[in-house]
Amino acid sequence: MTHAESMMLAICFGAVMGSLIGNIIMLVRSAVEACKDKKRRREEEAERQHSEE
C-alpha cells in the first residue's frame, strides 16, 4: 500500500468513526431530553390536578 493510499484509509476511517461517535452522543442526548420533557409534563399534569381539586 502506498503512502497516499494509507493516508486516504486513515482519513476515511477517522471520518466514519467520528460520525459514529457523534451520532451515538446525539442519540443519548435526545433520549435524555425526551425523558426530562416527559417527566416535566407529568409533574405539570399532577400540579394541575391538585389545583383543580
mmJSON file of the N, C-alpha and C atoms, coordinates in Angstrom:
{"data_MODEL":{"atom_site":{
"group_PDB":["ATOM","ATOM","ATOM","ATOM","ATOM","ATOM","ATOM","ATOM","ATOM","ATOM","ATOM","ATOM","ATOM","ATOM","ATOM","ATOM","ATOM","ATOM","ATOM","ATOM","ATOM","ATOM","ATOM","ATOM","ATOM","ATOM","ATOM","ATOM","ATOM","ATOM","ATOM","ATOM","ATOM","ATOM","ATOM","ATOM","ATOM","ATOM","ATOM","ATOM","ATOM","ATOM","ATOM","ATOM","ATOM","ATOM","ATOM","ATOM","ATOM","ATOM","ATOM","ATOM","ATOM","ATOM","ATOM","ATOM","ATOM","ATOM","ATOM","ATOM","ATOM","ATOM","ATOM","ATOM","ATOM","ATOM","ATOM","ATOM","ATOM","ATOM","ATOM","ATOM","ATOM","ATOM","ATOM","ATOM","ATOM","ATOM","ATOM","ATOM","ATOM","ATOM","ATOM","ATOM","ATOM","ATOM","ATOM","ATOM","ATOM","ATOM","ATOM","ATOM","ATOM","ATOM","ATOM","ATOM","ATOM","ATOM","ATOM","ATOM","ATOM","ATOM","ATOM","ATOM","ATOM","ATOM","ATOM","ATOM","ATOM","ATOM","ATOM","ATOM","ATOM","ATOM","ATOM","ATOM","ATOM","ATOM","ATOM","ATOM","ATOM","ATOM","ATOM","ATOM","ATOM","ATOM","ATOM","ATOM","ATOM","ATOM","ATOM","ATOM","ATOM","ATOM","ATOM","ATOM","ATOM","ATOM","ATOM","ATOM","ATOM","ATOM","ATOM","ATOM","ATOM","ATOM","ATOM","ATOM","ATOM","ATOM","ATOM","ATOM","ATOM","ATOM","ATOM","ATOM","ATOM","ATOM","ATOM"],
"id":[1,2,3,4,5,6,7,8,9,10,11,12,13,14,15,16,17,18,19,20,21,22,23,24,25,26,27,28,29,30,31,32,33,34,35,36,37,38,39,40,41,42,43,44,45,46,47,48,49,50,51,52,53,54,55,56,57,58,59,60,61,62,63,64,65,66,67,68,69,70,71,72,73,74,75,76,77,78,79,80,81,82,83,84,85,86,87,88,89,90,91,92,93,94,95,96,97,98,99,100,101,102,103,104,105,106,107,108,109,110,111,112,113,114,115,116,117,118,119,120,121,122,123,124,125,126,127,128,129,130,131,132,133,134,135,136,137,138,139,140,141,142,143,144,145,146,147,148,149,150,151,152,153,154,155,156,157,158,159],
"type_symbol":["N","C","C","N","C","C","N","C","C","N","C","C","N","C","C","N","C","C","N","C","C","N","C","C","N","C","C","N","C","C","N","C","C","N","C","C","N","C","C","N","C","C","N","C","C","N","C","C","N","C","C","N","C","C","N","C","C","N","C","C","N","C","C","N","C","C","N","C","C","N","C","C","N","C","C","N","C","C","N","C","C","N","C","C","N","C","C","N","C","C","N","C","C","N","C","C","N","C","C","N","C","C","N","C","C","N","C","C","N","C","C","N","C","C","N","C","C","N","C","C","N","C","C","N","C","C","N","C","C","N","C","C","N","C","C","N","C","C","N","C","C","N","C","C","N","C","C","N","C","C","N","C","C","N","C","C","N","C","C"],
"label_atom_id":["N","CA","C","N","CA","C","N","CA","C","N","CA","C","N","CA","C","N","CA","C","N","CA","C","N","CA","C","N","CA","C","N","CA","C","N","CA","C","N","CA","C","N","CA","C","N","CA","C","N","CA","C","N","CA","C","N","CA","C","N","CA","C","N","CA","C","N","CA","C","N","CA","C","N","CA","C","N","CA","C","N","CA","C","N","CA","C","N","CA","C","N","CA","C","N","CA","C","N","CA","C","N","CA","C","N","CA","C","N","CA","C","N","CA","C","N","CA","C","N","CA","C","N","CA","C","N","CA","C","N","CA","C","N","CA","C","N","CA","C","N","CA","C","N","CA","C","N","CA","C","N","CA","C","N","CA","C","N","CA","C","N","CA","C","N","CA","C","N","CA","C","N","CA","C","N","CA","C","N","CA","C","N","CA","C"],
"label_alt_id":[null,null,null,null,null,null,null,null,null,null,null,null,null,null,null,null,null,null,null,null,null,null,null,null,null,null,null,null,null,null,null,null,null,null,null,null,null,null,null,null,null,null,null,null,null,null,null,null,null,null,null,null,null,null,null,null,null,null,null,null,null,null,null,null,null,null,null,null,null,null,null,null,null,null,null,null,null,null,null,null,null,null,null,null,null,null,null,null,null,null,null,null,null,null,null,null,null,null,null,null,null,null,null,null,null,null,null,null,null,null,null,null,null,null,null,null,null,null,null,null,null,null,null,null,null,null,null,null,null,null,null,null,null,null,null,null,null,null,null,null,null,null,null,null,null,null,null,null,null,null,null,null,null,null,null,null,null,null,null],
"label_comp_id":["MET","MET","MET","THR","THR","THR","HIS","HIS","HIS","ALA","ALA","ALA","GLU","GLU","GLU","SER","SER","SER","MET","MET","MET","MET","MET","MET","LEU","LEU","LEU","ALA","ALA","ALA","ILE","ILE","ILE","CYS","CYS","CYS","PHE","PHE","PHE","GLY","GLY","GLY","ALA","ALA","ALA","VAL","VAL","VAL","MET","MET","MET","GLY","GLY","GLY","SER","SER","SER","LEU","LEU","LEU","ILE","ILE","ILE","GLY","GLY","GLY","ASN","ASN","ASN","ILE","ILE","ILE","ILE","ILE","ILE","MET","MET","MET","LEU","LEU","LEU","VAL","VAL","VAL","ARG","ARG","ARG","SER","SER","SER","ALA","ALA","ALA","VAL","VAL","VAL","GLU","GLU","GLU","ALA","ALA","ALA","CYS","CYS","CYS","LYS","LYS","LYS","ASP","ASP","ASP","LYS","LYS","LYS","LYS","LYS","LYS","ARG","ARG","ARG","ARG","ARG","ARG","ARG","ARG","ARG","GLU","GLU","GLU","GLU","GLU","GLU","GLU","GLU","GLU","ALA","ALA","ALA","GLU","GLU","GLU","ARG","ARG","ARG","GLN","GLN","GLN","HIS","HIS","HIS","SER","SER","SER","GLU","GLU","GLU","GLU","GLU","GLU"],
"label_asym_id":["A","A","A","A","A","A","A","A","A","A","A","A","A","A","A","A","A","A","A","A","A","A","A","A","A","A","A","A","A","A","A","A","A","A","A","A","A","A","A","A","A","A","A","A","A","A","A","A","A","A","A","A","A","A","A","A","A","A","A","A","A","A","A","A","A","A","A","A","A","A","A","A","A","A","A","A","A","A","A","A","A","A","A","A","A","A","A","A","A","A","A","A","A","A","A","A","A","A","A","A","A","A","A","A","A","A","A","A","A","A","A","A","A","A","A","A","A","A","A","A","A","A","A","A","A","A","A","A","A","A","A","A","A","A","A","A","A","A","A","A","A","A","A","A","A","A","A","A","A","A","A","A","A","A","A","A","A","A","A"],
"label_entity_id":["1","1","1","1","1","1","1","1","1","1","1","1","1","1","1","1","1","1","1","1","1","1","1","1","1","1","1","1","1","1","1","1","1","1","1","1","1","1","1","1","1","1","1","1","1","1","1","1","1","1","1","1","1","1","1","1","1","1","1","1","1","1","1","1","1","1","1","1","1","1","1","1","1","1","1","1","1","1","1","1","1","1","1","1","1","1","1","1","1","1","1","1","1","1","1","1","1","1","1","1","1","1","1","1","1","1","1","1","1","1","1","1","1","1","1","1","1","1","1","1","1","1","1","1","1","1","1","1","1","1","1","1","1","1","1","1","1","1","1","1","1","1","1","1","1","1","1","1","1","1","1","1","1","1","1","1","1","1","1"],
"label_seq_id":[1,1,1,2,2,2,3,3,3,4,4,4,5,5,5,6,6,6,7,7,7,8,8,8,9,9,9,10,10,10,11,11,11,12,12,12,13,13,13,14,14,14,15,15,15,16,16,16,17,17,17,18,18,18,19,19,19,20,20,20,21,21,21,22,22,22,23,23,23,24,24,24,25,25,25,26,26,26,27,27,27,28,28,28,29,29,29,30,30,30,31,31,31,32,32,32,33,33,33,34,34,34,35,35,35,36,36,36,37,37,37,38,38,38,39,39,39,40,40,40,41,41,41,42,42,42,43,43,43,44,44,44,45,45,45,46,46,46,47,47,47,48,48,48,49,49,49,50,50,50,51,51,51,52,52,52,53,53,53],
"pdbx_PDB_ins_code":[null,null,null,null,null,null,null,null,null,null,null,null,null,null,null,null,null,null,null,null,null,null,null,null,null,null,null,null,null,null,null,null,null,null,null,null,null,null,null,null,null,null,null,null,null,null,null,null,null,null,null,null,null,null,null,null,null,null,null,null,null,null,null,null,null,null,null,null,null,null,null,null,null,null,null,null,null,null,null,null,null,null,null,null,null,null,null,null,null,null,null,null,null,null,null,null,null,null,null,null,null,null,null,null,null,null,null,null,null,null,null,null,null,null,null,null,null,null,null,null,null,null,null,null,null,null,null,null,null,null,null,null,null,null,null,null,null,null,null,null,null,null,null,null,null,null,null,null,null,null,null,null,null,null,null,null,null,null,null],
"Cartn_x":[0.854,0.0,0.901,0.579,1.398,1.061,1.88,1.672,0.344,0.018,-1.23,-2.436,-2.384,-3.492,-3.658,-2.529,-2.567,-3.18,-2.81,-3.336,-4.835,-5.288,-6.71,-7.501,-6.959,-7.622,-7.761,-6.721,-6.76,-7.782,-7.844,-8.783,-10.219,-10.48,-11.835,-12.251,-11.367,-11.675,-11.96,-11.15,-11.35,-12.68,-13.046,-14.31,-15.489,-15.42,-16.512,-16.635,-15.529,-15.575,-16.065,-15.638,-16.106,-17.605,-18.088,-19.519,-20.296,-19.797,-20.455,-20.52,-19.421,-19.378,-20.306,-20.316,-21.2,-22.666,-23.019,-24.401,-24.824,-23.932,-24.241,-24.466,-23.622,-23.767,-25.094,-25.464,-26.722,-27.92,-27.819,-28.895,-29.118,-28.04,-28.139,-28.706,-28.236,-28.717,-30.214,-30.659,-32.079,-32.918,-32.426,-33.161,-33.277,-32.214,-32.234,-33.211,-33.181,-34.099,-35.548,-35.806,-37.166,-37.65,-36.791,-37.168,-37.434,-36.597,-36.793,-38.102,-38.398,-39.624,-40.852,-40.771,-41.876,-42.122,-41.045,-41.152,-41.743,-41.294,-41.798,-43.295,-43.726,-45.152,-45.978,-45.465,-46.157,-46.327,-45.261,-45.322,-46.304,-46.326,-47.268,-48.699,-48.938,-50.275,-50.717,-49.815,-50.136,-50.417,-49.659,-49.863,-51.217,-51.578,-52.864,-54.019,-53.878,-54.917,-55.08,-53.96,-54.011,-54.717,-54.441,-55.036,-56.524,-56.953,-58.365,-59.185,-58.587,-59.303,-59.428],
"Cartn_y":[-1.168,0.0,1.232,2.148,3.363,4.3,5.316,6.283,7.023,7.361,8.082,7.206,5.927,5.022,4.858,4.75,4.614,5.856,7.016,8.27,8.371,8.002,8.035,7.081,5.913,4.942,5.485,6.093,6.655,7.783,8.631,9.745,9.235,8.28,7.723,7.01,6.232,5.534,6.539,7.58,8.606,9.323,9.61,10.294,9.408,8.132,7.214,7.047,6.882,6.716,7.996,9.142,10.406,10.574,10.206,10.283,9.335,8.125,7.139,7.63,8.125,8.619,9.816,10.72,11.875,11.465,10.485,10.009,9.353,8.598,7.958,9.022,10.035,11.111,11.834,12.128,12.822,11.943,10.651,9.735,9.716,9.641,9.647,10.981,12.072,13.398,13.535,13.068,13.141,12.306,11.131,10.274,10.933,11.554,12.227,13.398,14.187,15.318,14.847,13.754,13.222,12.774,12.127,11.687,12.883,13.911,15.105,15.796,15.88,16.522,15.736,14.424,13.572,13.743,13.784,13.955,15.325,16.358,17.71,17.792,17.176,17.181,16.433,15.315,14.534,15.358,16.068,16.892,18.051,18.671,19.753,19.242,18.064,17.481,17.185,16.65,16.367,17.666,18.71,20.002,20.595,20.453,20.935,20.21,18.902,18.124,18.519,18.808,19.258,20.602,21.489,22.827,22.798,21.839,21.726,21.158,20.349,19.702,20.63],
"Cartn_z":[0.0,0.0,0.0,-0.886,-0.971,0.187,0.316,1.387,1.196,-0.036,-0.322,0.03,-0.316,-0.014,1.503,2.183,3.636,4.276,3.754,4.273,4.016,2.831,2.491,3.389,3.648,4.509,5.928,6.438,7.792,7.883,6.87,6.873,6.818,5.939,5.82,7.109,7.69,8.933,10.047,10.137,11.153,10.976,9.736,9.468,9.849,9.514,9.837,11.348,12.028,13.486,14.169,13.69,14.248,14.057,12.884,12.607,13.511,13.694,14.551,15.997,16.511,17.885,18.051,17.07,17.117,17.119,16.293,16.237,17.549,18.152,19.436,20.512,20.537,21.522,21.326,20.085,19.817,20.178,19.967,20.321,21.829,22.592,24.052,24.53,23.945,24.341,24.056,22.917,22.571,23.527,23.895,24.827,26.197,26.668,27.971,27.935,26.861,26.746,26.7,26.001,25.923,27.3,28.062,29.415,30.326,30.237,31.054,30.691,29.404,28.947,29.416,29.327,29.766,31.273,32.051,33.498,33.83,33.115,33.342,33.043,31.935,31.59,32.631,33.129,34.152,35.436,35.837,37.044,36.867,35.679,35.426,35.471,34.93,34.946,36.378,37.196,38.589,39.346,39.06,39.703,39.298,38.036,37.549,38.239,38.41,39.054,40.515,41.181,42.572,42.69,41.782,41.851,41.516,40.71,40.355,41.515,42.342,43.457,44.577],
"occupancy":[1.0,1.0,1.0,1.0,1.0,1.0,1.0,1.0,1.0,1.0,1.0,1.0,1.0,1.0,1.0,1.0,1.0,1.0,1.0,1.0,1.0,1.0,1.0,1.0,1.0,1.0,1.0,1.0,1.0,1.0,1.0,1.0,1.0,1.0,1.0,1.0,1.0,1.0,1.0,1.0,1.0,1.0,1.0,1.0,1.0,1.0,1.0,1.0,1.0,1.0,1.0,1.0,1.0,1.0,1.0,1.0,1.0,1.0,1.0,1.0,1.0,1.0,1.0,1.0,1.0,1.0,1.0,1.0,1.0,1.0,1.0,1.0,1.0,1.0,1.0,1.0,1.0,1.0,1.0,1.0,1.0,1.0,1.0,1.0,1.0,1.0,1.0,1.0,1.0,1.0,1.0,1.0,1.0,1.0,1.0,1.0,1.0,1.0,1.0,1.0,1.0,1.0,1.0,1.0,1.0,1.0,1.0,1.0,1.0,1.0,1.0,1.0,1.0,1.0,1.0,1.0,1.0,1.0,1.0,1.0,1.0,1.0,1.0,1.0,1.0,1.0,1.0,1.0,1.0,1.0,1.0,1.0,1.0,1.0,1.0,1.0,1.0,1.0,1.0,1.0,1.0,1.0,1.0,1.0,1.0,1.0,1.0,1.0,1.0,1.0,1.0,1.0,1.0,1.0,1.0,1.0,1.0,1.0,1.0],
"B_iso_or_equiv":[0.0,0.0,0.0,0.0,0.0,0.0,0.0,0.0,0.0,0.0,0.0,0.0,0.0,0.0,0.0,0.0,0.0,0.0,0.0,0.0,0.0,0.0,0.0,0.0,0.0,0.0,0.0,0.0,0.0,0.0,0.0,0.0,0.0,0.0,0.0,0.0,0.0,0.0,0.0,0.0,0.0,0.0,0.0,0.0,0.0,0.0,0.0,0.0,0.0,0.0,0.0,0.0,0.0,0.0,0.0,0.0,0.0,0.0,0.0,0.0,0.0,0.0,0.0,0.0,0.0,0.0,0.0,0.0,0.0,0.0,0.0,0.0,0.0,0.0,0.0,0.0,0.0,0.0,0.0,0.0,0.0,0.0,0.0,0.0,0.0,0.0,0.0,0.0,0.0,0.0,0.0,0.0,0.0,0.0,0.0,0.0,0.0,0.0,0.0,0.0,0.0,0.0,0.0,0.0,0.0,0.0,0.0,0.0,0.0,0.0,0.0,0.0,0.0,0.0,0.0,0.0,0.0,0.0,0.0,0.0,0.0,0.0,0.0,0.0,0.0,0.0,0.0,0.0,0.0,0.0,0.0,0.0,0.0,0.0,0.0,0.0,0.0,0.0,0.0,0.0,0.0,0.0,0.0,0.0,0.0,0.0,0.0,0.0,0.0,0.0,0.0,0.0,0.0,0.0,0.0,0.0,0.0,0.0,0.0],
"pdbx_formal_charge":[null,null,null,null,null,null,null,null,null,null,null,null,null,null,null,null,null,null,null,null,null,null,null,null,null,null,null,null,null,null,null,null,null,null,null,null,null,null,null,null,null,null,null,null,null,null,null,null,null,null,null,null,null,null,null,null,null,null,null,null,null,null,null,null,null,null,null,null,null,null,null,null,null,null,null,null,null,null,null,null,null,null,null,null,null,null,null,null,null,null,null,null,null,null,null,null,null,null,null,null,null,null,null,null,null,null,null,null,null,null,null,null,null,null,null,null,null,null,null,null,null,null,null,null,null,null,null,null,null,null,null,null,null,null,null,null,null,null,null,null,null,null,null,null,null,null,null,null,null,null,null,null,null,null,null,null,null,null,null],
"auth_seq_id":[1,1,1,2,2,2,3,3,3,4,4,4,5,5,5,6,6,6,7,7,7,8,8,8,9,9,9,10,10,10,11,11,11,12,12,12,13,13,13,14,14,14,15,15,15,16,16,16,17,17,17,18,18,18,19,19,19,20,20,20,21,21,21,22,22,22,23,23,23,24,24,24,25,25,25,26,26,26,27,27,27,28,28,28,29,29,29,30,30,30,31,31,31,32,32,32,33,33,33,34,34,34,35,35,35,36,36,36,37,37,37,38,38,38,39,39,39,40,40,40,41,41,41,42,42,42,43,43,43,44,44,44,45,45,45,46,46,46,47,47,47,48,48,48,49,49,49,50,50,50,51,51,51,52,52,52,53,53,53],
"auth_comp_id":["MET","MET","MET","THR","THR","THR","HIS","HIS","HIS","ALA","ALA","ALA","GLU","GLU","GLU","SER","SER","SER","MET","MET","MET","MET","MET","MET","LEU","LEU","LEU","ALA","ALA","ALA","ILE","ILE","ILE","CYS","CYS","CYS","PHE","PHE","PHE","GLY","GLY","GLY","ALA","ALA","ALA","VAL","VAL","VAL","MET","MET","MET","GLY","GLY","GLY","SER","SER","SER","LEU","LEU","LEU","ILE","ILE","ILE","GLY","GLY","GLY","ASN","ASN","ASN","ILE","ILE","ILE","ILE","ILE","ILE","MET","MET","MET","LEU","LEU","LEU","VAL","VAL","VAL","ARG","ARG","ARG","SER","SER","SER","ALA","ALA","ALA","VAL","VAL","VAL","GLU","GLU","GLU","ALA","ALA","ALA","CYS","CYS","CYS","LYS","LYS","LYS","ASP","ASP","ASP","LYS","LYS","LYS","LYS","LYS","LYS","ARG","ARG","ARG","ARG","ARG","ARG","ARG","ARG","ARG","GLU","GLU","GLU","GLU","GLU","GLU","GLU","GLU","GLU","ALA","ALA","ALA","GLU","GLU","GLU","ARG","ARG","ARG","GLN","GLN","GLN","HIS","HIS","HIS","SER","SER","SER","GLU","GLU","GLU","GLU","GLU","GLU"],
"auth_asym_id":["A","A","A","A","A","A","A","A","A","A","A","A","A","A","A","A","A","A","A","A","A","A","A","A","A","A","A","A","A","A","A","A","A","A","A","A","A","A","A","A","A","A","A","A","A","A","A","A","A","A","A","A","A","A","A","A","A","A","A","A","A","A","A","A","A","A","A","A","A","A","A","A","A","A","A","A","A","A","A","A","A","A","A","A","A","A","A","A","A","A","A","A","A","A","A","A","A","A","A","A","A","A","A","A","A","A","A","A","A","A","A","A","A","A","A","A","A","A","A","A","A","A","A","A","A","A","A","A","A","A","A","A","A","A","A","A","A","A","A","A","A","A","A","A","A","A","A","A","A","A","A","A","A","A","A","A","A","A","A"],
"auth_atom_id":["N","CA","C","N","CA","C","N","CA","C","N","CA","C","N","CA","C","N","CA","C","N","CA","C","N","CA","C","N","CA","C","N","CA","C","N","CA","C","N","CA","C","N","CA","C","N","CA","C","N","CA","C","N","CA","C","N","CA","C","N","CA","C","N","CA","C","N","CA","C","N","CA","C","N","CA","C","N","CA","C","N","CA","C","N","CA","C","N","CA","C","N","CA","C","N","CA","C","N","CA","C","N","CA","C","N","CA","C","N","CA","C","N","CA","C","N","CA","C","N","CA","C","N","CA","C","N","CA","C","N","CA","C","N","CA","C","N","CA","C","N","CA","C","N","CA","C","N","CA","C","N","CA","C","N","CA","C","N","CA","C","N","CA","C","N","CA","C","N","CA","C","N","CA","C","N","CA","C","N","CA","C","N","CA","C"],
"pdbx_PDB_model_num":[1,1,1,1,1,1,1,1,1,1,1,1,1,1,1,1,1,1,1,1,1,1,1,1,1,1,1,1,1,1,1,1,1,1,1,1,1,1,1,1,1,1,1,1,1,1,1,1,1,1,1,1,1,1,1,1,1,1,1,1,1,1,1,1,1,1,1,1,1,1,1,1,1,1,1,1,1,1,1,1,1,1,1,1,1,1,1,1,1,1,1,1,1,1,1,1,1,1,1,1,1,1,1,1,1,1,1,1,1,1,1,1,1,1,1,1,1,1,1,1,1,1,1,1,1,1,1,1,1,1,1,1,1,1,1,1,1,1,1,1,1,1,1,1,1,1,1,1,1,1,1,1,1,1,1,1,1,1,1]
}}}
